Amino acid sequence: MQIELDEQEADALRTVLDDAVRDLSHEIADTDNASFREGLRARRDLLQAARVKLGD
């Protein structure tokens, strides 16, 4: 899938992804349930990969 974003949209999406990754990292650290924590890590990894694709 490909989407085209203008620079404002890309900046907004970068910010949302950065915030989500940060929030997930905190939630992972605070989670005692190993299987839930693994799911959170998988989600964080997907969001980080999308963020990398957006570049700086």
mmJSON file of the N, C-alpha and C atoms, coordinates in Angstrom:
{"data_MODEL":{"atom_site":{
"group_PDB":["ATOM","ATOM","ATOM","ATOM","ATOM","ATOM","ATOM","ATOM","ATOM","ATOM","ATOM","ATOM","ATOM","ATOM","ATOM","ATOM","ATOM","ATOM","ATOM","ATOM","ATOM","ATOM","ATOM","ATOM","ATOM","ATOM","ATOM","ATOM","ATOM","ATOM","ATOM","ATOM","ATOM","ATOM","ATOM","ATOM","ATOM","ATOM","ATOM","ATOM","ATOM","ATOM","ATOM","ATOM","ATOM","ATOM","ATOM","ATOM","ATOM","ATOM","ATOM","ATOM","ATOM","ATOM","ATOM","ATOM","ATOM","ATOM","ATOM","ATOM","ATOM","ATOM","ATOM","ATOM","ATOM","ATOM","ATOM","ATOM","ATOM","ATOM","ATOM","ATOM","ATOM","ATOM","ATOM","ATOM","ATOM","ATOM","ATOM","ATOM","ATOM","ATOM","ATOM","ATOM","ATOM","ATOM","ATOM","ATOM","ATOM","ATOM","ATOM","ATOM","ATOM","ATOM","ATOM","ATOM","ATOM","ATOM","ATOM","ATOM","ATOM","ATOM","ATOM","ATOM","ATOM","ATOM","ATOM","ATOM","ATOM","ATOM","ATOM","ATOM","ATOM","ATOM","ATOM","ATOM","ATOM","ATOM","ATOM","ATOM","ATOM","ATOM","ATOM","ATOM","ATOM","ATOM","ATOM","ATOM","ATOM","ATOM","ATOM","ATOM","ATOM","ATOM","ATOM","ATOM","ATOM","ATOM","ATOM","ATOM","ATOM","ATOM","ATOM","ATOM","ATOM","ATOM","ATOM","ATOM","ATOM","ATOM","ATOM","ATOM","ATOM","ATOM","ATOM","ATOM","ATOM","ATOM","ATOM","ATOM","ATOM","ATOM","ATOM","ATOM","ATOM","ATOM","ATOM","ATOM"],
"id":[1,2,3,4,5,6,7,8,9,10,11,12,13,14,15,16,17,18,19,20,21,22,23,24,25,26,27,28,29,30,31,32,33,34,35,36,37,38,39,40,41,42,43,44,45,46,47,48,49,50,51,52,53,54,55,56,57,58,59,60,61,62,63,64,65,66,67,68,69,70,71,72,73,74,75,76,77,78,79,80,81,82,83,84,85,86,87,88,89,90,91,92,93,94,95,96,97,98,99,100,101,102,103,104,105,106,107,108,109,110,111,112,113,114,115,116,117,118,119,120,121,122,123,124,125,126,127,128,129,130,131,132,133,134,135,136,137,138,139,140,141,142,143,144,145,146,147,148,149,150,151,152,153,154,155,156,157,158,159,160,161,162,163,164,165,166,167,168],
"type_symbol":["N","C","C","N","C","C","N","C","C","N","C","C","N","C","C","N","C","C","N","C","C","N","C","C","N","C","C","N","C","C","N","C","C","N","C","C","N","C","C","N","C","C","N","C","C","N","C","C","N","C","C","N","C","C","N","C","C","N","C","C","N","C","C","N","C","C","N","C","C","N","C","C","N","C","C","N","C","C","N","C","C","N","C","C","N","C","C","N","C","C","N","C","C","N","C","C","N","C","C","N","C","C","N","C","C","N","C","C","N","C","C","N","C","C","N","C","C","N","C","C","N","C","C","N","C","C","N","C","C","N","C","C","N","C","C","N","C","C","N","C","C","N","C","C","N","C","C","N","C","C","N","C","C","N","C","C","N","C","C","N","C","C","N","C","C","N","C","C"],
"label_atom_id":["N","CA","C","N","CA","C","N","CA","C","N","CA","C","N","CA","C","N","CA","C","N","CA","C","N","CA","C","N","CA","C","N","CA","C","N","CA","C","N","CA","C","N","CA","C","N","CA","C","N","CA","C","N","CA","C","N","CA","C","N","CA","C","N","CA","C","N","CA","C","N","CA","C","N","CA","C","N","CA","C","N","CA","C","N","CA","C","N","CA","C","N","CA","C","N","CA","C","N","CA","C","N","CA","C","N","CA","C","N","CA","C","N","CA","C","N","CA","C","N","CA","C","N","CA","C","N","CA","C","N","CA","C","N","CA","C","N","CA","C","N","CA","C","N","CA","C","N","CA","C","N","CA","C","N","CA","C","N","CA","C","N","CA","C","N","CA","C","N","CA","C","N","CA","C","N","CA","C","N","CA","C","N","CA","C","N","CA","C","N","CA","C","N","CA","C"],
"label_alt_id":[null,null,null,null,null,null,null,null,null,null,null,null,null,null,null,null,null,null,null,null,null,null,null,null,null,null,null,null,null,null,null,null,null,null,null,null,null,null,null,null,null,null,null,null,null,null,null,null,null,null,null,null,null,null,null,null,null,null,null,null,null,null,null,null,null,null,null,null,null,null,null,null,null,null,null,null,null,null,null,null,null,null,null,null,null,null,null,null,null,null,null,null,null,null,null,null,null,null,null,null,null,null,null,null,null,null,null,null,null,null,null,null,null,null,null,null,null,null,null,null,null,null,null,null,null,null,null,null,null,null,null,null,null,null,null,null,null,null,null,null,null,null,null,null,null,null,null,null,null,null,null,null,null,null,null,null,null,null,null,null,null,null,null,null,null,null,null,null],
"label_comp_id":["MET","MET","MET","GLN","GLN","GLN","ILE","ILE","ILE","GLU","GLU","GLU","LEU","LEU","LEU","ASP","ASP","ASP","GLU","GLU","GLU","GLN","GLN","GLN","GLU","GLU","GLU","ALA","ALA","ALA","ASP","ASP","ASP","ALA","ALA","ALA","LEU","LEU","LEU","ARG","ARG","ARG","THR","THR","THR","VAL","VAL","VAL","LEU","LEU","LEU","ASP","ASP","ASP","ASP","ASP","ASP","ALA","ALA","ALA","VAL","VAL","VAL","ARG","ARG","ARG","ASP","ASP","ASP","LEU","LEU","LEU","SER","SER","SER","HIS","HIS","HIS","GLU","GLU","GLU","ILE","ILE","ILE","ALA","ALA","ALA","ASP","ASP","ASP","THR","THR","THR","ASP","ASP","ASP","ASN","ASN","ASN","ALA","ALA","ALA","SER","SER","SER","PHE","PHE","PHE","ARG","ARG","ARG","GLU","GLU","GLU","GLY","GLY","GLY","LEU","LEU","LEU","ARG","ARG","ARG","ALA","ALA","ALA","ARG","ARG","ARG","ARG","ARG","ARG","ASP","ASP","ASP","LEU","LEU","LEU","LEU","LEU","LEU","GLN","GLN","GLN","ALA","ALA","ALA","ALA","ALA","ALA","ARG","ARG","ARG","VAL","VAL","VAL","LYS","LYS","LYS","LEU","LEU","LEU","GLY","GLY","GLY","ASP","ASP","ASP"],
"label_asym_id":["A","A","A","A","A","A","A","A","A","A","A","A","A","A","A","A","A","A","A","A","A","A","A","A","A","A","A","A","A","A","A","A","A","A","A","A","A","A","A","A","A","A","A","A","A","A","A","A","A","A","A","A","A","A","A","A","A","A","A","A","A","A","A","A","A","A","A","A","A","A","A","A","A","A","A","A","A","A","A","A","A","A","A","A","A","A","A","A","A","A","A","A","A","A","A","A","A","A","A","A","A","A","A","A","A","A","A","A","A","A","A","A","A","A","A","A","A","A","A","A","A","A","A","A","A","A","A","A","A","A","A","A","A","A","A","A","A","A","A","A","A","A","A","A","A","A","A","A","A","A","A","A","A","A","A","A","A","A","A","A","A","A","A","A","A","A","A","A"],
"label_entity_id":["1","1","1","1","1","1","1","1","1","1","1","1","1","1","1","1","1","1","1","1","1","1","1","1","1","1","1","1","1","1","1","1","1","1","1","1","1","1","1","1","1","1","1","1","1","1","1","1","1","1","1","1","1","1","1","1","1","1","1","1","1","1","1","1","1","1","1","1","1","1","1","1","1","1","1","1","1","1","1","1","1","1","1","1","1","1","1","1","1","1","1","1","1","1","1","1","1","1","1","1","1","1","1","1","1","1","1","1","1","1","1","1","1","1","1","1","1","1","1","1","1","1","1","1","1","1","1","1","1","1","1","1","1","1","1","1","1","1","1","1","1","1","1","1","1","1","1","1","1","1","1","1","1","1","1","1","1","1","1","1","1","1","1","1","1","1","1","1"],
"label_seq_id":[1,1,1,2,2,2,3,3,3,4,4,4,5,5,5,6,6,6,7,7,7,8,8,8,9,9,9,10,10,10,11,11,11,12,12,12,13,13,13,14,14,14,15,15,15,16,16,16,17,17,17,18,18,18,19,19,19,20,20,20,21,21,21,22,22,22,23,23,23,24,24,24,25,25,25,26,26,26,27,27,27,28,28,28,29,29,29,30,30,30,31,31,31,32,32,32,33,33,33,34,34,34,35,35,35,36,36,36,37,37,37,38,38,38,39,39,39,40,40,40,41,41,41,42,42,42,43,43,43,44,44,44,45,45,45,46,46,46,47,47,47,48,48,48,49,49,49,50,50,50,51,51,51,52,52,52,53,53,53,54,54,54,55,55,55,56,56,56],
"pdbx_PDB_ins_code":[null,null,null,null,null,null,null,null,null,null,null,null,null,null,null,null,null,null,null,null,null,null,null,null,null,null,null,null,null,null,null,null,null,null,null,null,null,null,null,null,null,null,null,null,null,null,null,null,null,null,null,null,null,null,null,null,null,null,null,null,null,null,null,null,null,null,null,null,null,null,null,null,null,null,null,null,null,null,null,null,null,null,null,null,null,null,null,null,null,null,null,null,null,null,null,null,null,null,null,null,null,null,null,null,null,null,null,null,null,null,null,null,null,null,null,null,null,null,null,null,null,null,null,null,null,null,null,null,null,null,null,null,null,null,null,null,null,null,null,null,null,null,null,null,null,null,null,null,null,null,null,null,null,null,null,null,null,null,null,null,null,null,null,null,null,null,null,null],
"Cartn_x":[0.841,0.0,0.892,0.489,1.197,0.205,0.646,-0.149,0.761,0.18,0.953,0.515,1.501,1.241,1.976,1.349,2.11,2.976,3.821,4.781,4.094,3.016,2.279,1.688,1.108,0.536,1.619,2.746,3.842,4.373,4.504,4.966,3.997,2.711,1.703,1.764,1.904,1.98,3.243,4.36,5.597,5.387,4.75,4.505,3.615,2.556,1.642,2.377,3.169,3.91,4.934,5.661,6.64,5.963,4.819,4.077,3.595,3.072,2.557,3.675,4.821,5.956,6.418,6.489,6.899,5.904,4.613,3.587,3.635,3.822,3.913,5.132,6.234,7.438,7.185,6.471,6.134,5.183,4.209,3.253,3.926,4.864,5.609,6.37,6.992,7.775,6.896,5.643,4.747,3.874,4.008,3.141,3.798,3.057,3.563,3.225,2.157,1.701,2.598,3.323,4.323,3.712,2.575,1.981,1.442,0.87,0.394,1.568,2.637,3.85,4.42,4.4,4.901,4.048,2.744,1.862,2.131,2.381,2.722,4.045,5.001,6.291,6.134,5.308,5.073,4.428,3.472,2.819,3.813,4.633,5.65,6.618,7.031,7.952,7.342,6.054,5.38,5.329,5.009,4.942,6.322,7.345,8.705,9.119,8.739,9.081,8.382,7.131,6.41,7.064,7.497,8.157,9.448,10.229,11.483,11.191,10.133,9.785,9.442,8.926,8.604,9.837,10.926,12.148,12.029,12.936,12.971,12.138],
"Cartn_y":[-1.163,0.0,1.234,2.216,3.487,4.604,5.579,6.783,7.969,9.036,10.254,11.279,11.857,12.86,14.136,15.269,16.505,16.638,17.623,17.729,17.932,18.692,18.895,17.591,16.826,15.539,14.581,14.564,13.686,14.091,15.384,15.854,15.437,15.588,15.209,13.708,12.924,11.475,11.07,11.728,11.453,11.708,12.813,13.169,12.133,11.727,10.726,9.4,8.987,7.726,7.816,8.929,9.097,9.037,9.704,9.68,8.28,7.577,6.224,5.267,5.369,4.505,4.792,6.062,6.435,5.899,6.068,5.586,4.064,3.378,1.923,1.47,2.172,1.806,1.91,2.954,3.099,1.99,1.692,0.641,-0.727,-0.976,-2.247,-2.377,-1.301,-1.321,-1.568,-1.133,-1.253,-2.506,-3.33,-4.499,-5.749,-6.456,-7.686,-8.926,-8.865,-10.011,-10.181,-11.3,-11.515,-11.56,-12.218,-12.313,-10.962,-10.198,-8.86,-7.956,-8.065,-7.283,-7.604,-8.876,-9.272,-8.663,-8.636,-8.001,-6.515,-5.871,-4.445,-4.211,-5.081,-4.95,-5.105,-6.065,-6.271,-5.036,-4.467,-3.245,-2.098,-1.941,-0.881,-1.066,-2.297,-2.567,-2.168,-2.468,-2.086,-0.571,0.123,1.581,2.19,1.621,2.107,1.903,0.785,0.52,1.526,1.827,2.828,4.183,4.5,5.795,5.906,4.84,4.827,5.105,4.52,4.712,6.165,6.89,8.299,9.195,8.708,9.512,10.688,11.643,12.809,13.958],
"Cartn_z":[0.0,0.0,0.0,-0.731,-0.736,-0.468,0.301,0.502,0.27,-0.188,-0.39,0.638,1.299,2.326,1.974,2.255,2.125,3.387,3.431,4.543,5.886,5.902,7.152,7.664,6.777,7.163,7.646,6.961,7.361,8.734,8.986,10.3,11.399,11.13,12.122,12.391,11.35,11.515,12.268,11.979,12.735,14.225,14.539,15.938,16.615,15.944,16.508,16.741,15.76,15.903,17.029,17.109,18.188,19.556,19.678,20.95,21.285,20.294,20.527,20.939,20.276,20.622,22.046,22.403,23.761,24.792,24.516,25.443,25.583,24.465,24.523,25.321,25.172,25.924,27.421,27.848,29.268,29.715,28.875,29.223,29.304,28.392,28.416,29.732,30.145,31.379,32.611,32.547,33.7,33.678,32.653,32.502,33.081,33.912,34.514,33.695,32.916,32.131,30.904,30.857,29.806,28.408,28.25,26.911,26.449,27.355,27.013,26.644,27.421,27.162,25.777,25.403,24.079,22.965,23.159,22.185,22.043,23.187,23.156,22.43,22.664,21.972,20.463,20.055,18.626,18.004,18.711,18.208,18.124,19.173,19.17,18.009,17.75,16.648,15.301,15.113,13.872,13.705,14.788,14.728,14.495,15.111,14.882,13.43,12.846,11.446,10.53,10.825,10.028,10.177,11.391,11.642,10.84,10.788,10.017,8.547,8.036,6.635,6.316,7.314,7.102,7.08,7.655,7.689,8.64,8.454,9.368,8.885],
"occupancy":[1.0,1.0,1.0,1.0,1.0,1.0,1.0,1.0,1.0,1.0,1.0,1.0,1.0,1.0,1.0,1.0,1.0,1.0,1.0,1.0,1.0,1.0,1.0,1.0,1.0,1.0,1.0,1.0,1.0,1.0,1.0,1.0,1.0,1.0,1.0,1.0,1.0,1.0,1.0,1.0,1.0,1.0,1.0,1.0,1.0,1.0,1.0,1.0,1.0,1.0,1.0,1.0,1.0,1.0,1.0,1.0,1.0,1.0,1.0,1.0,1.0,1.0,1.0,1.0,1.0,1.0,1.0,1.0,1.0,1.0,1.0,1.0,1.0,1.0,1.0,1.0,1.0,1.0,1.0,1.0,1.0,1.0,1.0,1.0,1.0,1.0,1.0,1.0,1.0,1.0,1.0,1.0,1.0,1.0,1.0,1.0,1.0,1.0,1.0,1.0,1.0,1.0,1.0,1.0,1.0,1.0,1.0,1.0,1.0,1.0,1.0,1.0,1.0,1.0,1.0,1.0,1.0,1.0,1.0,1.0,1.0,1.0,1.0,1.0,1.0,1.0,1.0,1.0,1.0,1.0,1.0,1.0,1.0,1.0,1.0,1.0,1.0,1.0,1.0,1.0,1.0,1.0,1.0,1.0,1.0,1.0,1.0,1.0,1.0,1.0,1.0,1.0,1.0,1.0,1.0,1.0,1.0,1.0,1.0,1.0,1.0,1.0,1.0,1.0,1.0,1.0,1.0,1.0],
"B_iso_or_equiv":[0.0,0.0,0.0,0.0,0.0,0.0,0.0,0.0,0.0,0.0,0.0,0.0,0.0,0.0,0.0,0.0,0.0,0.0,0.0,0.0,0.0,0.0,0.0,0.0,0.0,0.0,0.0,0.0,0.0,0.0,0.0,0.0,0.0,0.0,0.0,0.0,0.0,0.0,0.0,0.0,0.0,0.0,0.0,0.0,0.0,0.0,0.0,0.0,0.0,0.0,0.0,0.0,0.0,0.0,0.0,0.0,0.0,0.0,0.0,0.0,0.0,0.0,0.0,0.0,0.0,0.0,0.0,0.0,0.0,0.0,0.0,0.0,0.0,0.0,0.0,0.0,0.0,0.0,0.0,0.0,0.0,0.0,0.0,0.0,0.0,0.0,0.0,0.0,0.0,0.0,0.0,0.0,0.0,0.0,0.0,0.0,0.0,0.0,0.0,0.0,0.0,0.0,0.0,0.0,0.0,0.0,0.0,0.0,0.0,0.0,0.0,0.0,0.0,0.0,0.0,0.0,0.0,0.0,0.0,0.0,0.0,0.0,0.0,0.0,0.0,0.0,0.0,0.0,0.0,0.0,0.0,0.0,0.0,0.0,0.0,0.0,0.0,0.0,0.0,0.0,0.0,0.0,0.0,0.0,0.0,0.0,0.0,0.0,0.0,0.0,0.0,0.0,0.0,0.0,0.0,0.0,0.0,0.0,0.0,0.0,0.0,0.0,0.0,0.0,0.0,0.0,0.0,0.0],
"pdbx_formal_charge":[null,null,null,null,null,null,null,null,null,null,null,null,null,null,null,null,null,null,null,null,null,null,null,null,null,null,null,null,null,null,null,null,null,null,null,null,null,null,null,null,null,null,null,null,null,null,null,null,null,null,null,null,null,null,null,null,null,null,null,null,null,null,null,null,null,null,null,null,null,null,null,null,null,null,null,null,null,null,null,null,null,null,null,null,null,null,null,null,null,null,null,null,null,null,null,null,null,null,null,null,null,null,null,null,null,null,null,null,null,null,null,null,null,null,null,null,null,null,null,null,null,null,null,null,null,null,null,null,null,null,null,null,null,null,null,null,null,null,null,null,null,null,null,null,null,null,null,null,null,null,null,null,null,null,null,null,null,null,null,null,null,null,null,null,null,null,null,null],
"auth_seq_id":[1,1,1,2,2,2,3,3,3,4,4,4,5,5,5,6,6,6,7,7,7,8,8,8,9,9,9,10,10,10,11,11,11,12,12,12,13,13,13,14,14,14,15,15,15,16,16,16,17,17,17,18,18,18,19,19,19,20,20,20,21,21,21,22,22,22,23,23,23,24,24,24,25,25,25,26,26,26,27,27,27,28,28,28,29,29,29,30,30,30,31,31,31,32,32,32,33,33,33,34,34,34,35,35,35,36,36,36,37,37,37,38,38,38,39,39,39,40,40,40,41,41,41,42,42,42,43,43,43,44,44,44,45,45,45,46,46,46,47,47,47,48,48,48,49,49,49,50,50,50,51,51,51,52,52,52,53,53,53,54,54,54,55,55,55,56,56,56],
"auth_comp_id":["MET","MET","MET","GLN","GLN","GLN","ILE","ILE","ILE","GLU","GLU","GLU","LEU","LEU","LEU","ASP","ASP","ASP","GLU","GLU","GLU","GLN","GLN","GLN","GLU","GLU","GLU","ALA","ALA","ALA","ASP","ASP","ASP","ALA","ALA","ALA","LEU","LEU","LEU","ARG","ARG","ARG","THR","THR","THR","VAL","VAL","VAL","LEU","LEU","LEU","ASP","ASP","ASP","ASP","ASP","ASP","ALA","ALA","ALA","VAL","VAL","VAL","ARG","ARG","ARG","ASP","ASP","ASP","LEU","LEU","LEU","SER","SER","SER","HIS","HIS","HIS","GLU","GLU","GLU","ILE","ILE","ILE","ALA","ALA","ALA","ASP","ASP","ASP","THR","THR","THR","ASP","ASP","ASP","ASN","ASN","ASN","ALA","ALA","ALA","SER","SER","SER","PHE","PHE","PHE","ARG","ARG","ARG","GLU","GLU","GLU","GLY","GLY","GLY","LEU","LEU","LEU","ARG","ARG","ARG","ALA","ALA","ALA","ARG","ARG","ARG","ARG","ARG","ARG","ASP","ASP","ASP","LEU","LEU","LEU","LEU","LEU","LEU","GLN","GLN","GLN","ALA","ALA","ALA","ALA","ALA","ALA","ARG","ARG","ARG","VAL","VAL","VAL","LYS","LYS","LYS","LEU","LEU","LEU","GLY","GLY","GLY","ASP","ASP","ASP"],
"auth_asym_id":["A","A","A","A","A","A","A","A","A","A","A","A","A","A","A","A","A","A","A","A","A","A","A","A","A","A","A","A","A","A","A","A","A","A","A","A","A","A","A","A","A","A","A","A","A","A","A","A","A","A","A","A","A","A","A","A","A","A","A","A","A","A","A","A","A","A","A","A","A","A","A","A","A","A","A","A","A","A","A","A","A","A","A","A","A","A","A","A","A","A","A","A","A","A","A","A","A","A","A","A","A","A","A","A","A","A","A","A","A","A","A","A","A","A","A","A","A","A","A","A","A","A","A","A","A","A","A","A","A","A","A","A","A","A","A","A","A","A","A","A","A","A","A","A","A","A","A","A","A","A","A","A","A","A","A","A","A","A","A","A","A","A","A","A","A","A","A","A"],
"auth_atom_id":["N","CA","C","N","CA","C","N","CA","C","N","CA","C","N","CA","C","N","CA","C","N","CA","C","N","CA","C","N","CA","C","N","CA","C","N","CA","C","N","CA","C","N","CA","C","N","CA","C","N","CA","C","N","CA","C","N","CA","C","N","CA","C","N","CA","C","N","CA","C","N","CA","C","N","CA","C","N","CA","C","N","CA","C","N","CA","C","N","CA","C","N","CA","C","N","CA","C","N","CA","C","N","CA","C","N","CA","C","N","CA","C","N","CA","C","N","CA","C","N","CA","C","N","CA","C","N","CA","C","N","CA","C","N","CA","C","N","CA","C","N","CA","C","N","CA","C","N","CA","C","N","CA","C","N","CA","C","N","CA","C","N","CA","C","N","CA","C","N","CA","C","N","CA","C","N","CA","C","N","CA","C","N","CA","C","N","CA","C","N","CA","C","N","CA","C"],
"pdbx_PDB_model_num":[1,1,1,1,1,1,1,1,1,1,1,1,1,1,1,1,1,1,1,1,1,1,1,1,1,1,1,1,1,1,1,1,1,1,1,1,1,1,1,1,1,1,1,1,1,1,1,1,1,1,1,1,1,1,1,1,1,1,1,1,1,1,1,1,1,1,1,1,1,1,1,1,1,1,1,1,1,1,1,1,1,1,1,1,1,1,1,1,1,1,1,1,1,1,1,1,1,1,1,1,1,1,1,1,1,1,1,1,1,1,1,1,1,1,1,1,1,1,1,1,1,1,1,1,1,1,1,1,1,1,1,1,1,1,1,1,1,1,1,1,1,1,1,1,1,1,1,1,1,1,1,1,1,1,1,1,1,1,1,1,1,1,1,1,1,1,1,1]
}}}
